[in-house]
Amino acid sequence: MGNHPDRNLGRRAVWSVLTTVVLVVRVVATIVATFCVFAWIVAAFRDSLMNPWLWWAVGSVIAIVVSTYLYSYLRVRYPSASERWEE
């Protein structure tokens, strides 16, 4: 309750920025995955299943999985310090 600064303020700021970047990657990867899967399906009907859109779709789905894991790790390691109704 004193006037001393929080010792973990810098570390928490870095983790907050990292969490924001992970969330942005999740949102962009979700949008890209949706587009690429639809494009892959259309190209599969016109050409073959092994078209270039498949690899873009697989890459974006992998980005979603990795960013989801990183986000859950960051949320467990550094939970929110705000007053919430769950607590």
VENCOR-V213660 format. One record per residue. N is the residue number from 1. SS is DSSP state (H for helix, E for strand, - for the rest). D_CENTER is the distance of its C-alpha to the mean C-alpha in Angstrom with 2 decimals. Layout:
n-><N | N>
ss-><SS | SS>
d_center-><D_CENTER | D_CENTER>
This chain:
n-><1 | 2 | 3 | 4 | 5 | 6 | 7 | 8 | 9 | 10 | 11 | 12 | 13 | 14 | 15 | 16 | 17 | 18 | 19 | 20 | 21 | 22 | 23 | 24 | 25 | 26 | 27 | 28 | 29 | 30 | 31 | 32 | 33 | 34 | 35 | 36 | 37 | 38 | 39 | 40 | 41 | 42 | 43 | 44 | 45 | 46 | 47 | 48 | 49 | 50 | 51 | 52 | 53 | 54 | 55 | 56 | 57 | 58 | 59 | 60 | 61 | 62 | 63 | 64 | 65 | 66 | 67 | 68 | 69 | 70 | 71 | 72 | 73 | 74 | 75 | 76 | 77 | 78 | 79 | 80 | 81 | 82 | 83 | 84 | 85 | 86 | 87>
ss-><- | - | - | - | - | - | - | - | H | H | H | H | H | H | H | H | H | H | H | H | H | H | H | H | H | H | H | H | H | H | H | H | H | H | H | H | H | H | H | H | H | H | H | H | H | H | - | - | - | - | - | H | H | H | H | H | H | H | H | H | H | H | H | H | H | H | H | H | H | H | H | H | H | H | H | H | H | - | - | - | - | - | - | - | - | - | ->
d_center-><35.49 | 36.94 | 36.13 | 34.44 | 30.95 | 28.07 | 27.96 | 24.22 | 23.43 | 22.39 | 20.19 | 18.51 | 18.06 | 16.40 | 13.97 | 13.35 | 12.73 | 10.39 | 8.37 | 8.64 | 7.61 | 4.27 | 4.17 | 6.10 | 4.59 | 2.84 | 6.37 | 8.17 | 7.49 | 8.63 | 11.52 | 12.44 | 12.49 | 14.75 | 16.96 | 17.29 | 18.19 | 20.78 | 22.09 | 22.39 | 24.34 | 26.61 | 27.24 | 27.92 | 30.66 | 32.13 | 31.99 | 30.52 | 27.54 | 26.91 | 26.12 | 23.75 | 21.24 | 20.62 | 19.09 | 16.76 | 15.69 | 15.37 | 13.36 | 10.75 | 10.74 | 10.50 | 7.41 | 5.89 | 7.87 | 7.27 | 3.65 | 5.13 | 8.08 | 7.31 | 6.33 | 9.44 | 11.35 | 11.03 | 12.05 | 14.90 | 16.02 | 16.11 | 16.52 | 17.34 | 20.94 | 21.72 | 24.42 | 23.05 | 25.11 | 23.91 | 25.63>
